[in-house]
Every structure is written in structure tokens, then in C-alpha cells.
Amino acid sequence: MIVSRFAPSPTGFLHLGNARTAIFSYLFARHHGGKFILRVEDTDRERSTREFEDMLLEDLKWLGLEWDEFYRQSERLDLYREYTQKLMESGHAYPCFCTVEELEREREEAERRGVPYRYSGKCRVLAPQELEEYKRLSKPYTIRFKVPDGRLVVFEDLIKGHIAINVDDFGDFVIVRSDGTPTYNFVVVVDDALMGVSHVIRGEDHIPNTPKQILIYEALGFQIPKFAHLPVILGEDRSKLSKRHGAVSVRNYREEGYLPEALFNYLCLLGWSPSGTEREIFSKEELVSLFRLEDVNSSPAVFSKEKLRWMNGVYIREVVSTERLVEEFIPFLERAGFSANKEYVKRVIEKTRDSFETLSEGVERLKVFFVDRVEFSEEAKAVLENEKSRHVLELFLDKASQTDLNAQKVKDIAKEIQRELGLKAKDVWHVLRASLTGQLEGVGVDVICDVMPRDRLIDRIENVLKYF
């Protein structure tokens, strides 16, 4: 059975690169009818927090990921102690009593000689009496994995291909810290093995960890999974995606008003594209059906916020239902301090959903529908502060009082005003737009008149006549 997992550390917001890893792992498992596991790796006591874990789970659910099993490493410490003991008893691990100062001197010596640092291994060969004396004195110690000398660890990566790493590059490494907490390379092996993980899909920054983990798999007699290391995501300047490129977390894009389906879709296409089609808009079900690890590119992917924004606009205009868009839009409206009943918001969205690409942009562009009083730009004031504009508005009020208002009626009235006052069309529309929106650009006046209640329209024009 195919089993994949996503194993984040709750030490910060969900980075876009990690979100893509989660998505690829999820798609792979679902494509093969397998199991997808979420495992929170929270053994780093100093940096891990339950607050970050809660946000992590919330963002993954928002993206549309569902997991079949959930684990928290901090609740599995007894299990890790059991397997630590097995490694000690089999001679694959040993206690290391070296102090921080001793290890630092080793590093400095390696630096002086111009060679990469690796632990000297001096605690490998402690005499039994030394070992007993250290334990009697309760001297703090770590537990190191005993790396076989001269070994070349080879594995076939499903994305990167053939990889071979000499163990002499890293030497004996710590698997349990002096405070008793296990380290990443140890617990990830125990967890993946006991959870039956068949495919480990993760970022390529984990490639140096893989030979260490393979050695532990072998020492414990576990079956080694297949590995697939995803290329990094770059910013448009071709450097690794980071905060200096702007928003880099799922939370950032949620707060900016991106739809989960659009972000999910876009992240899928960072380093992967389905063979045989040039389409870019896919449902989650289609992505599950099409996803194959063989189609993942081994080269870095470039993140384009402009492309994501475009895709989000497509989802807003064409993909999600009006009802769904209204549900997503209302919380953004409320956070901006506006309130309106759902039916009114729905009428606004139906007429304007092609005018914005994010929900936060939508609030800014559509606030004219929800404010009690508009704020006038300097350009709008310049249009309204003349006698000609007063004539246009007085005539509009007179004609509007004789009929219901909608887009077509307003167009008819505008033509009549144009004819009666000898004005160009743009002169009439500029006055109407300035008085109703306070701006000279934005949502069309006909759309506003089609949606906004008649009394609010009349009130705005009467206020302009009162104050200008």
C-alpha cells in the first residue's frame, strides 16, 4: 500500500515550499488510493509551540488537505527511548560524554587544518571503567549513532535520480541530546518505519540527511522507503524564496484574500505539470487523477506572485460559485468595518466579480457599495465644483423621481441630460460617477445604479448638491 506523509515542525507559519511538499505528498497518496499521514514533529522544545501547530493544521485544512492519520512526536517519546535502547544494545549507538568546549576545540582544529569537521569518535572507544566512572559522576552525555567507516550510501531518488554519499563526510552523529530529547534524523526513521510510510516526499534540503537515515533503517532492520526530493522554490530573482520576496506563507495569502483552490492549483504547478495538456486550471479531483512523481521537474521552480494573482482572478471570475464567493468575501468586508446583508452582497458580487483578483482588493474596489458617505478625491471635487455639474445632478434627480432606477434607466436618463444640456457623454458620466463614488475611475455607474438601493443613490446626489 502506498503511504506518504507530511511532517512539519510547528515553529512558524506554513511556508509555501512546505505547503507544496504537503500537496505533492497528498496527491501522490490519493492518486494511488493510498494513505496520507500528518505528523507534527515537535521535539524541538525551544521553538515548537501549540499556537503554531494550531495555525499549521488550520492552514492545511484551508488548503483542502485531509489526512487519514495524525501523530504528534512529543507523545511518542517512550517509543523513541525503546528504539534508542535497541541501537545501544546492538552496538550501533554509544554514549558520548564530550563537552561543548571539547567539541568546539575539535571544530576549531578542523577549521585550522582547512578540512570539513566531523566528530573524532573518541567516545566510541571508552574503556569500560571510564564509562562506569562517567555514569557514577552523572556526567551529561548525548547518544551518537556509530557510522561504519568508509561506507558509500547509495539510493535512487525518484526525482533526482542516482545519489551516492560517503559517510566519511559526516561521521558519527547525535541521535539523542543531552536533555534526553531525540533528534530529527533518528525519530523520523522510527516514525516512518512504524507508520508504514512507503514514499518519503520532501524538499531537496533533506538530501544530506538521507544517508544517515538509511543507516538507521538498516541498523534497526526496517524496510527502507523510496525517497523523492523536491527541488527548491526560487523567487523571480532566482534566489531561494524568502521573506525579502514578499509574502511566503500560506497565512499571508489567506489574509490577502486568495482562494484556497487557486493557491492549491498554483502550488501544484510549481515544478510539476501534467503531461499531455497545456491547461493550467484544474480541480483538486483532476489534480489527484493526473499527478505522477515522474512528471516532477528536477530543476528549481520559480514563484511568480503575478501568475498566482492572475490564477486567483480566474477562480474569482469563472470557477467558484457566486454563493461560495459571497461566503469568502463577507469576512473581508467585516474586517474592513463594513456590514451588509448577504443578499445585497450577492447582488454586488454578481455584477462586479470580474473587477478584482483578490478578496482584499475587492473590498477596496467595492467599498463604494457599502459606505454611508463617500470620500471625494481631489479630481472628483474638481469635477463637482462647477455650475454645469449642478445642472446635471439637478436634472438627474428630477428625472429619477419619475421612474425606477436600474442600469438601463440610468443610461436613458444620461442620454436625455446630454441632449438637453448640450454636453458630451463623458461629461455627464464623470459627474454621476464623481457624485456616487467620489472617484473618477472604478466600478461603472450603470452597475452601481443596478445594485445600490434607490434611496442611497438619491441621498448621495442630494449630499453633493448640498455641499458643493
C-alpha atoms as one frame of an Amber mdcrd trajectory, in Angstrom:
protein
   0.000   0.000   0.000   1.214   3.479  -0.858   1.650   5.590   2.280   3.011
   9.137   2.217   3.283  11.733   4.934   3.804  15.398   5.644   5.875  16.033
   8.767   6.169  19.748   9.588   7.699  21.358  12.673   5.354  23.809  14.470
   7.986  26.526  14.707   6.460  29.152  12.406   3.882  29.794   9.710   3.350
  27.257   6.913   5.868  28.246   4.209   4.787  27.965   0.574   7.545  25.426
  -0.072   6.330  23.222   2.767   2.747  23.625   1.591   3.779  22.375  -1.855
   5.504  19.385  -0.246   2.303  18.603   1.662   0.239  18.906  -1.513   2.516
  16.654  -3.587   2.561  14.025  -0.824  -1.226  14.231  -0.581  -1.776  13.994
  -4.357   0.600  11.040  -4.642  -1.189   9.062  -1.924  -4.653   9.864  -3.232
  -3.681   9.110  -6.841  -2.683   5.581  -5.803  -5.600   5.081  -3.427  -3.168
   5.096  -0.519  -2.887   6.705   2.894  -1.769  10.234   3.735  -0.393  10.868
   7.231   0.150  14.175   9.030   2.835  14.031  11.698   3.781  17.085  13.762
   7.491  16.993  14.593   7.538  18.954  17.827  10.540  17.534  19.686  12.327
  20.912  19.475  11.089  22.155  22.844  12.506  25.653  22.497  10.952  26.530
  19.136   7.822  24.376  18.861   4.547  25.868  20.118   0.955  24.640  20.183
  -0.115  28.003  18.737   1.938  27.391  15.592   0.642  23.824  15.448  -2.966
  25.042  15.538  -2.294  27.538  12.747  -0.482  24.869  10.759  -3.445  22.475
  10.942  -5.860  25.280  10.150  -3.909  26.342   7.047  -3.626  22.763   5.777
  -7.379  22.268   6.193  -7.993  25.613   4.480  -5.955  24.388   1.502  -8.231
  21.364   1.281  -5.899  18.658   2.608  -7.427  15.787   4.563  -5.252  13.265
   6.390  -6.021   9.691   7.346  -3.866   9.568  10.480  -2.435  12.227  12.789
   0.538  11.964  15.140   2.458  14.267  17.448   6.073  13.281  18.138   6.070
  14.690  21.657   3.527  11.995  22.531   5.798   9.185  21.290   8.907   9.721
  23.438   8.630   6.326  25.151   8.750   4.693  21.755  11.935   6.545  20.808
  13.571   5.528  24.080  12.777   1.896  23.289  14.491   2.104  19.905  17.419
   4.056  21.344  17.986   1.160  23.700  17.861  -1.306  20.800  20.578   0.617
  18.967  22.704   0.745  22.113  22.329  -2.976  22.777  23.161  -3.891  19.180
  26.324  -1.750  19.249  25.021   0.727  16.677  24.978   3.630  19.154  27.023
   4.742  22.132  27.060   7.445  24.820  29.235  10.479  24.121  30.487  12.423
  27.151  32.318  15.117  25.187  31.595  18.605  26.462  30.560  21.535  24.315
  34.029  23.012  24.835  35.766  19.812  23.671  33.649  19.638  20.540  34.292
  23.307  19.823  38.047  22.715  20.035  37.687  19.884  17.525  35.816  22.196
  15.161  38.425  24.910  15.512  41.205  22.412  14.788  39.414  21.194  11.669
  38.991  24.779  10.548  42.691  25.485  11.185  43.626  22.481   9.047  41.156
  23.501   6.338  39.180  20.246   6.432  35.420  19.666   6.965  34.575  18.960
  10.585  33.452  15.519  11.695  33.356  14.164  15.211  36.587  12.415  16.180
  34.767   9.415  17.594  36.856   9.303  20.750  33.914   8.205  22.925  33.443
   5.197  20.629  36.363   3.509  22.355  35.894   4.411  26.000  37.237   1.749
  28.343  34.530   0.075  30.475  35.997   1.596  33.647  35.865   5.111  32.109
  32.249   4.553  31.122  31.330   3.436  34.628  33.131   6.385  36.199  31.319
   8.915  33.975  27.982   7.337  34.807  28.821   7.315  38.537  29.570  11.020
  38.326  26.311  11.581  36.394  28.265  13.314  33.670  25.892  14.608  30.939
  26.044  12.741  27.644  24.492  12.522  24.229  23.940   9.333  22.282  25.647
   9.049  18.914  24.995   6.680  16.048  28.083   4.651  15.140  28.648   5.263
  11.431  30.535   2.471   9.618  33.853   3.715   8.253  34.301   4.205   4.519
  30.721   3.310   3.609  29.182   4.733   0.405  25.422   5.085   0.839  23.624
   4.834  -2.479  19.953   5.399  -3.256  17.786   6.068  -6.297  15.831   9.250
  -5.806  12.515   9.279  -7.681  13.119  12.885  -8.763  16.885  13.481  -8.547
  17.997  10.054  -9.786  21.122   8.218  -8.608  22.691   9.677  -5.446  25.794
   8.398  -3.604  27.166   9.966  -0.406  30.268   8.874   1.504  29.647   8.540
   5.247  33.111   9.947   5.910  31.550  13.312   5.037  29.655  13.428   8.317
  30.911  10.849  10.841  29.121   9.695  13.998  26.091  11.884  14.632  23.924
  12.591  17.677  20.561  10.793  17.852  19.648  11.785  21.440  20.528  15.148
  23.002  21.937  15.507  26.494  18.483  16.535  27.781  17.103  13.201  26.575
  15.186  14.513  23.553  15.713  12.600  20.306  16.968  14.317  17.159  15.278
  14.586  13.800  17.291  12.001  11.873  16.522   9.329  14.460  12.830   9.885
  15.166  11.907  10.370  11.524  13.168   6.862  10.778  11.328   5.263  13.696
   8.118   7.074  12.799   8.232   6.450   9.055   9.008   2.778   9.591   6.344
   2.143  12.222   3.737   4.112  10.280   4.422   2.098   7.158   5.494   5.086
   5.062   6.390   3.746   1.618   7.384   7.038  -0.025   9.149   9.960   1.649
   8.446  13.107  -0.380  10.257  16.192   0.914  12.472  19.119  -0.060  15.919
  18.598  -1.535  17.487  20.263   1.506  16.937  16.880   3.194  19.238  15.005
   0.789  22.236  15.224   3.209  20.029  13.646   5.913  19.047  10.676   3.770
  22.248   8.566   4.108  22.155   8.986   7.902  18.561   7.819   7.932  19.278
   4.864   5.647  21.986   3.711   8.073  19.478   3.837  10.939  16.882   1.932
   8.879  19.464  -0.769   8.311  20.599  -0.881  11.940  17.035  -1.355  13.162
  16.153  -3.860  10.451  13.454  -1.629   8.970  12.436  -1.609   5.310  13.852
   1.459   3.569  11.203   3.628   1.837  11.577   5.250  -1.557  12.745   8.865
  -1.478  11.649  11.760  -3.661  13.358  15.101  -3.041  11.582  18.134  -4.463
  13.591  20.993  -5.960  13.574  24.328  -4.141  11.246  27.178  -4.996  13.000
  30.335  -6.183  11.907  33.941  -6.249  11.825  35.743  -9.585  15.397  36.919
  -8.977  16.391  33.204  -8.983  17.385  33.196  -5.301  15.698  30.897  -2.778
  12.197  32.103  -1.941  12.333  34.093   1.295  10.665  36.990   3.093  12.556
  39.522   1.028  10.429  38.384  -1.940   7.293  39.397  -0.030   4.659  37.050
   1.354   5.984  33.492   1.649   3.475  31.757   3.939   0.041  30.307   3.295
  -1.262  32.531   6.095  -0.066  35.654   4.242  -2.035  34.717   1.144  -5.132
  33.802   3.138  -5.056  37.247   4.707  -4.572  38.935   1.334  -7.735  37.307
   0.044  -6.530  34.451  -2.140  -8.864  31.491  -2.547  -7.623  28.113  -1.277
  -8.437  26.379  -4.558  -6.361  28.911  -6.504  -3.347  28.645  -4.186  -3.604
  24.832  -4.204  -3.778  24.812  -8.011  -0.848  27.212  -8.386   1.435  25.398
  -5.936   0.770  22.146  -7.820   2.206  23.720 -10.960   5.457  24.809  -9.267
   7.799  22.164 -10.592   5.108  19.834 -11.921   2.822  19.842 -14.904   0.587
  17.066 -16.174   1.779  15.517 -19.409  -0.356  15.875 -22.495  -2.091  19.166
 -21.700  -1.333  22.880 -21.591  -4.232  23.648 -19.260  -3.449  25.464 -16.036
  -6.775  25.466 -14.181  -7.618  22.142 -12.517  -9.960  20.967  -9.801  -8.472
  19.060  -6.881 -10.061  15.874  -8.207  -8.417  16.374 -11.591  -5.056  17.003
  -9.947  -5.360  13.784  -7.942  -6.123  11.900 -11.148  -3.250  13.443 -13.126
  -0.448  13.613 -10.563   2.640  11.480 -11.164   6.002  11.862  -9.451   7.682
  11.057 -12.768   6.410  14.387 -14.098   8.001  16.460 -11.315  10.858  18.560
 -12.661  14.244  18.103 -11.005  15.115  21.782 -11.565  14.029  24.607  -9.235
  10.635  26.200  -9.785  10.173  29.977  -9.916   7.387  31.517  -7.868   5.536
  34.356  -9.563   3.109  36.320  -7.431   1.786  37.925 -10.607   0.911  34.492
 -12.019  -0.717  33.438  -8.750  -2.700  36.664  -8.719  -3.859  36.016 -12.286
  -4.919  32.485 -11.374  -6.799  33.739  -8.324  -8.605  36.192 -10.583  -9.645
  33.326 -12.865 -11.076  31.454  -9.886 -12.962  34.557  -8.733 -14.360  35.340
 -12.186 -15.030  31.901 -13.590 -14.595  28.972 -11.244 -16.152  29.325  -7.803
 -19.900  29.822  -7.429 -21.342  33.194  -6.523 -22.621  31.762  -3.230 -19.159
  30.487  -2.336 -17.530  33.803  -3.308 -20.002  35.701  -1.119 -19.166  33.432
   1.853 -15.448  34.104   1.337 -15.948  37.839   0.740 -18.104  38.759   3.747
 -15.384  38.185   6.424 -13.049  40.524   4.497 -15.838  43.082   4.290 -16.471
  42.840   8.037 -12.775  43.135   8.903 -12.735  46.385   6.932 -15.561  47.688
   9.145 -18.469  47.267   6.715 -21.678  45.340   7.164 -24.374  44.287   4.723
 -26.907  41.526   4.392 -25.929  38.508   2.343 -28.455  39.111  -0.444 -27.139
  42.614  -1.066 -23.527  41.383  -1.098 -24.571  38.688  -3.549 -26.084  41.271
  -5.925 -22.885  43.327  -5.712 -20.640  40.309  -6.374 -22.760  39.088  -9.296
 -22.223  42.391 -11.078 -18.591  43.063 -10.133 -16.705  39.755  -9.727 -14.709
  40.463 -12.894 -13.263  43.678 -11.424 -10.878  42.313  -8.781  -8.345  39.500
  -8.376  -8.140  39.119  -4.587 -10.803  39.495  -1.909  -8.919  42.299  -0.157
  -8.687  44.160  -3.467 -12.413  43.503  -3.911 -13.220  45.212  -0.607 -11.199
  48.254  -1.628 -12.778  48.466  -5.089 -16.332  47.753  -3.944 -16.466  49.756
  -0.709 -18.492  52.360  -2.606 -21.429  49.935  -2.290 -21.137  49.714   1.488
 -20.085  53.127   2.857 -22.634  55.595   4.206 -20.709  58.578   2.849 -18.156
  58.535   0.059 -14.820  60.292   0.290 -14.071  62.565  -2.636 -10.733  62.593
  -4.412  -9.285  65.923  -5.461 -10.069  65.067  -9.085 -13.696  64.303  -8.215
 -14.016  67.565  -6.278 -12.714  69.474  -9.304 -15.433  67.919 -11.474 -18.232
  68.633  -8.998 -17.310  72.207  -8.060 -18.880  73.972 -11.060 -22.323  75.117
 -12.133 -22.513  72.671 -15.060 -22.232  69.694 -12.737 -25.003  71.102 -10.512
 -27.300  71.309 -13.554 -26.520  67.691 -14.451 -27.320  66.445 -10.945 -30.472
  68.548 -10.518 -31.783  67.294 -13.834 -30.866  63.705 -12.896 -32.791  63.962
  -9.606 -35.789  65.393 -11.384 -35.878  62.612 -13.961 -35.017  59.879 -11.429
 -38.025  60.888  -9.302 -40.325  59.864 -12.157 -39.070  56.281 -12.621 -37.419
  53.278 -11.022 -33.632  53.222 -11.286 -31.605  50.475 -12.915 -28.700  50.339
 -15.345 -30.813  50.843 -18.456 -32.925  53.629 -16.963 -29.795  55.491 -15.873
 -28.336  55.185 -19.381 -31.561  56.611 -20.821 -31.577  59.476 -18.318 -27.916
  60.252 -19.052 -28.674  60.497 -22.786 -31.569  62.855 -22.111 -29.383  65.059
 -19.919 -26.661  65.057 -22.549 -29.140  66.146 -25.195 -30.913  68.776 -23.101
 -27.731  70.426 -21.784 -25.698  70.018 -24.966 -22.967  68.025 -23.249 -20.722
  65.181 -24.308 -21.478  61.729 -22.845 -18.295  61.656 -20.787 -19.168  64.964
 -19.127 -22.426  63.549 -17.813 -20.958  60.238 -16.712 -17.997  61.893 -14.968
 -20.377  63.997 -12.875 -22.527  60.997 -11.967 -19.521  58.841 -11.157 -17.874
  61.565  -9.034 -21.061  62.175  -7.047 -21.865  58.476  -6.466 -18.343  57.113
  -5.834 -16.129  60.084  -5.006 -13.716  58.890  -7.720 -13.337  59.260 -11.489
 -12.435  55.599 -12.002 -13.755  52.295 -10.739 -16.995  50.399 -10.922 -19.340
  51.557 -13.672 -22.133  53.978 -12.744 -24.672  51.753 -14.505 -23.601  48.817
 -12.312 -23.877  50.927  -9.171 -27.364  52.042 -10.140 -28.362  48.490 -10.929
 -27.387  47.246  -7.462 -27.480  50.061  -4.915 -30.817  50.878  -3.246 -32.585
  53.844  -4.818 -32.724  55.860  -1.577 -28.935  55.583  -1.147 -28.342  56.781
  -4.728 -30.637  59.753  -4.287 -29.117  60.555  -0.893 -25.590  60.688  -2.346
 -26.563  63.062  -5.122 -28.514  65.305  -2.740 -25.475  65.470  -0.465 -23.304
  66.598  -3.360 -25.782  69.372  -4.181 -25.790  70.340  -0.515 -22.029  70.537
  -0.025 -20.602  71.560  -3.418
